[in-house]
Amino acid sequence: MTLSRARGLAAVLTAAAIVVLGAVLLTPGGPDRDGGHPGGRDLAPVTPAPEPAPSPRPDPAAIVDDPRASIAELTVRASDPDVRSVVWRLCRTPRCRRSDEALAVTDDGFVTRHLVPLPTNLFATPMDGVLLLGNGPAARIVQPDGSVTPVRWDAGEPGPLREGEHLVTTRAFGAIHAVDPATGRGHRVSAPRGVIDVVRDGDGMLRGRLLDGARRYVASADGGGTWATSPEPAAASGLLTSLVPSASTARAMVSGGDGATFLPFELVHRSDDAGETWTSWEQSARPMAYVNRGLAVLPDGRLLADLMGGGSPRLGQVGRLPSGLWVSAGADWSSLSPVRMGPPFDALDLRREFSPVYGIVVDHDAVTVYAVTSAPNQTLWASVDAGVTWRQVSSR
């Protein structure tokens, strides 16, 4: 039987079934001969099934205080470290396919706190002790006292970065935006069209990259009022490149081939004349290390990097290089050496473990490294000497 004939026969049978069924239902005193309306028995009114009750929103305290919870985002105010905002994530299934999140904020180092439930995987941007939640029209800031400040985006002409404002993740590719965390005012920062990968150095210098045609490096010393343009390092041609924030007058970039998820740590570039000229060093480590949580130029001009060496506790892999912090010996960045991280991280076998580093923050002339212990009962630690010594930071 062909498909068309089969379809035709099915249509005929379906029509016949409808006719027969209609005859049964519309014949007075049909199968149920108990009077009433044609068709026999009166049909009882149909009561719609109640809609399922929405799942109750998890108690944020139950998320934050659960020993299995882990830090998903954090920011500490540089001028007042007691002001902190930490997002905690509690995984409900293996590999964290389902999770709950809550935000904990404080202005007294978590002697007291305010807790806010969050939608899972809400985009959060650190802004010196507070978090910008979302990056569109509904973006908002949770203040240290738990109050919420909606962001008011200024639709006027772009302008330079003002005192107290912070760069935030761009709401449109090729543009820079800034937000004042105290007032919630947001606006577009004046910058060359198509600028990407913008960082703000400790001295306030804005630096970015342009990819419209020839790859160029751009920098502004006045918050975006004016921009200087120069070629990128020749050695970076054809490679993925990322700018490195600096607490020194030295400016930095890192380059590598396509590493899929992580950037291979292949080349570092240094400029001591605001990007006019560059010195590039090829990293000799083999097998290749990968950039993990980022890099920074220390106040003394050394390069600090958080790298992955290939070890995996979950897969039982032993890396040929240790993960964690690496640092140059000085202004010569031709090679970096592993940092002997102090307690509580000195006992880690970083050839078998992931790097404990959570983030590297540059603020004015200081670089702070944050690291976490493994769950359960995850704790947060901070170092201002490139990972040699650590102090615990209350985070919930």
C-alpha positions, -999 to +999 in steps of 0.1 A: +000+000+000+014+034-009+016+062+016-011+082-002-035+053-003-029+046+034-036+082+042-068+081+022-080+049+039-072+064+073-092+095+065-123+074+055-121+053+086-118+084+108-148+100+091-168+068+096-159+066+132-170+102+138-204+095+121-211+064+142-200+081+174-222+111+166-252+088+160-247+071+194-244+104+212-273+122+195-299+093+195-325+099+222-324+073+249-291+060+236-270+037+257-283+053+289-321+053+287-329+074+317-345+103+301-333+138+303-317+156+274-312+139+241-284+115+244-296+101+277-280+110+309-273+146+318-236+153+318-222+165+351-206+199+350-168+196+344-147+209+372-113+220+359-083+204+376-067+228+400-034+242+387-004+230+406+008+253+433+040+271+424+071+257+440+079+277+471+109+299+468+138+284+489+146+302+521+178+322+513+192+314+548+188+277+540+209+282+509+236+304+523+241+284+555+241+250+539+276+234+542+274+222+506+269+257+492+297+273+472+306+309+463+293+318+428+302+356+429+317+380+453+329+416+457+346+434+486+349+472+489+385+482+486+382+513+509+360+495+535+365+457+534+336+452+558+312+460+529+308+427+510+284+410+487+285+372+481+263+350+459+260+314+473+249+285+450+235+253+463+236+224+438+205+202+440+217+175+415+249+160+404+269+183+381+247+211+394+221+209+366+196+223+391+206+248+418+193+275+440+211+308+447+210+336+473+228+368+479+243+377+512+253+414+518+268+432+548+284+465+558+300+452+590+319+421+579+289+398+584+284+405+620+249+412+606+237+404+572+208+407+547+198+379+525+181+381+491+169+351+470+181+352+434+170+335+401+195+309+391+224+321+370+213+357+371+241+378+356+260+397+383+287+423+379+309+432+409+311+469+417+334+475+447+314+458+474+280+456+458+266+437+428+248+448+397+222+422+390+213+419+353+226+442+326+195+454+308+165+477+315+156+458+347+191+459+361+193+467+399+218+470+427+215+454+461+229+478+487+248+467+518+216+473+539+196+450+517+177+477+499+174+476+461+183+505+438+170+502+402+194+513+375+183+544+355+200+542+321+207+576+307+198+576+270+217+608+263+250+613+246+279+591+259+302+608+284+334+601+303+336+579+334+328+599+365+342+597+400+326+568+418+313+551+387+323+515+377+326+498+343+300+472+338+295+444+313+284+460+281+248+460+272+257+460+235+287+446+218+314+472+210+302+497+237+312+506+273+287+514+300+292+526+336+271+527+367+272+547+399+265+521+426+253+547+451+227+564+429+220+537+402+227+561+374+240+543+343+252+556+310+273+548+279+309+558+282+324+578+253+348+554+234+357+544+198+330+524+182+337+487+183+359+488+214+361+455+233+379+438+262+381+471+283+399+471+316+405+498+342+439+500+357+447+510+392+457+545+382+423+549+363+437+543+328+410+527+305+424+503+280+407+484+252+411+468+218+396+475+184+390+448+158+375+468+130+401+460+103+436+461+117+438+451+153+445+481+174+451+490+211+433+521+226+439+538+259+423+568+278+438+586+307+407+608+313+379+583+317+371+581+280+372+618+272+400+612+247+416+581+234+451+573+220+454+545+194+484+523+186+490+489+169+488+458+190+520+439+195+531+422+163+537+389+181+500+388+190+489+386+153+466+357+147+462+349+184+435+354+209+445+383+232+432+396+265+442+428+284+456+424+319+447+450+346+477+467+362+485+483+396+517+496+381+527+520+352+535+489+332+507+477+309+501+441+299+484+417+275+483+379+273+479+359+241+473+323+231+459+301+204+424+287+204+420+269+237+382+263+234+371+271+270+404+285+284+431+308+269+464+291+264+492+309+283+516+313+253+527+349+251+528+379+275+534+415+264+546+444+284+546+482+277+563+508+298+552+538+275+514+535+277+512+511+248+534+529+222+558+500+221+557+464+234+581+437+246+567+402+240+579+370+257+569+334+246+562+312+276+584+281+276+562+259+297+554+226+280+529+212+281+510+244+279+493+260+309+460+278+306+447+310+321+423+303+349+410+333+369+431+359+353+463+379+357+475+412+371+506+434+372+517+439+408+527+474+421+564+464+418+560+455+381+560+417+385+534+397+366+510+375+386+489+348+369+465+322+380+470+292+358+457+257+352+484+230+349+462+201+338+454+182+370+418+172+377+407+156+410+374+146+394+391+128+366+420+116+386+445+133+362+479+145+374+491+176+357+527+180+346+525+216+359+510+228+392+478+249+390+474+281+411+494+313+413+526+319+392+547+350+394+576+366+374+610+373+391+607+410+382+601+431+351+615+403+330+584+383+322+601+356+300+593+330+326+570+326+357+574+303+387+548+288+410+540+307+441+545+288+474+510+295+486+508+298+524+482+282+548+455+270+544+466+262+508+501+249+515+489+214+519+473+212+484+489+190+458+483+215+429+493+189+403+462+170+413+439+198+424+422+227+407+435+261+415+418+275+447+420+310+434+386+327+430+397+361+416+424+387+413+413+423+420+433+455+411+424+486+430+447+517+429+481+505+439+471+472+454+463+437+441+442+414+462+439+377+455+408+358+467+408+321+471+384+295+485+387+262+503+367+232+490+332+225+500+317+214+524+320+244+546+337+265+520+356+295+534+370+326+517+405+339+521+424+370+508+461+378+502+477+411+494+512+397+490+506+376+459+495+345+477+523+341+503+501+348+533+463+347+537+436+360+560+402+345+563+373+367+552+338+361+566+314+355+537+281+346+552 
